[in-house]
Structures are given as C-alpha cells and as structure tokens.
Amino acid sequence: MELRHLRYFVAVAEAGSLTEAAEKRLYTSQPSLSRQIRDLEDQVGVDLLNRNARGVELTEAGKAFIDHARLALAQVDAAMEAARRAAQPSKPRFALGFLTGQEMTWLPDAMQLLRQELPNIEVAVSSDYSTELATAVAHGKLDLAFMRAEPGYDLEYKVVRKEPLVVLLPSDHRLTAKVEISPEELRHEKFIAMADKAKVLRQVIDAYLHRSGVEVEIAQSVDNPAMVMSLIASMRGVTLIPAYVQDLMPWSVISRPLAGDVPTIDLVIGYSASNTSPILEQFLSRVDGLVARINKPSV
C-alpha cells in the first residue's frame, strides 16, 4: 500500500465523486483514479466505497478505514514538517487551526496579518473538527483556532461571525422552486443530521427544529461536510448547515435560505489564557480589524 492510495481515497470520499476528485483535486484521469481505488480495496480486502450514478459513498468498512487513513497521512505530513524544521534555523512558531472549510474564508487575511506584523515567524496551519481543535488548543498544540465554542474546555472564546443556517438539498429537488424554505417543509423529508463530533451545530439545529415544532425523519448522522453533501445527493435527503458550506457544494447539491427567524451559529476564535506567546498576543490585538475586513458587506 502506498501513500498515494490513501490520499486518493480520502480525496474521493471527501468529494463524494470520482470524477470531481480526479478533475478538481487530484488532476488525474477518472479511469486512472478508479484503478487506484480498486487497487487499494484489493489490498484491504473489502469494498471501501459504494458506487452509483450519483457519485460514491463510504461503506461501513470505508467509514472505519478513513479516520485511520487521515491519521496516517497527517503523521507523514508532520514527519516531513519536522524534518524541514530540523534542517532550518529555528524561528518563532505560531500554530493556527481552522474548522474544516473555514480556512477558505479566513486563512488568506490571517496569513497577511501575520506576515505584515511578524514576518520572521513560522506559521503552521491545520484544519479539523471543532472538538479536535479545542483539544489541540487546550493541550498547547495549537495557539489559536477558528472553531465553535466547545463546552468543557478551559479556553477563551471570541465570536468572529454569526453564521446563518441554510437548507441543503439535491439540485433537482422539488423544494428548489422555493425562494425560501420554511421549517415545516422539512417535516417529511429524509434529514441528514449532524453527528456527535459536530455537537455544537447539532444542538443549534435541534433547538431550532424544536421551537419550530418540527420533528424530522433522521435518515443518517454524519459530521463531515463532504459526506453530508454526498448523502444529500445519493439519498435524496436534506439538511440544515452553516452558510459557509455553500462554497464547497458540488453541482448535485443546492442551497436555499430559511424563511422567518433564521437560526445562526457562532464561529469563534479559541485560545488559552495561559498561553504567553507574544505572537498570540499580537494576533489578538489585530483580530478586530481582521474580523471587520472579512465581515464587510460586498458591494
């Protein structure tokens, strides 16, 4: 088994499509990518993906395999980074984390801020589930993360954006004819719910549905945005999700705003008050300007 097999498998699982992964993430041909995935399945000895006309989805074996694949790739990347650092003169280091998908919005301006204020530092960037980010910040592996305000951690949180929830549904679903969708219209749809790793988001969604008097039929629970979209397309389901995920949507999935009192979820920066890093202090002193630039309405 080679590392490229793991990278290809993770890319396909996150894209929910062999074609999408081949053309937009791996820059290879779809037949070649299919062969690589088949080679991996032959080595593992089980099917990792279910293939259908709408794309691919993880089998139960694939769900068990993917976390280990991601861990193996992360460990390899960490080993390479450690080797590079060892070969270079030591620089002050700042570790920055992002809720997966949020780096598309926040990373460019965050990096610009750091480079302008502190040009001679090493910046490490990673993305993960919010709970994993909270653990990493609490243990000192990250200096700061853009994440959810996870309970149970001794961290400081500052709200940087209130994100509205939107409805995601298949692009040919009957509800796409609506300009806005009311919560009552979700009542009889197959609902893709958030799993425990996205517990803050799940709590916001559950509270919104409860106060709207709506009980939904939960068809599947997942915690990865790519898998959410894959299941929406393959299972003909719907979900509620923060609006930033719209930047990650494939053609097979579309979004619509909610009608009425739209629920929001806080995106925060999380950091430890016990972290005495001068780089963190400098970043925090400039973060209001960063937030103002990102949240400035487009014209």
Secondary structure, 3 states (H helix, E strand, C coil): CCHHHHHHHHHHHHHCCHHHHHHHHHCCCHHHHHHHHHHHHHHHCCCCEEEECCEEEECHHHHHHHHHHHHHHHHHHHHHHHHHHHCCCCCCEEEEEEECCCHHHHHHHHHHHHHHHCCCCEEEEEEECHHHHHHHHHCCCCCEEEECCCCCCCCEEEEEEEEEEEEEEECCCHHHHCCCECHHHHCCCEEEEECHHHHHHHHHHHHHHHHCCCCCEEEEEECCHHHHHHHHHHHCCEEEEEHHHHHHCCCCEEEEEECCCCCEEEEEEEECCCCCCHHHHHHHHHHHHHHHHHHCCCC
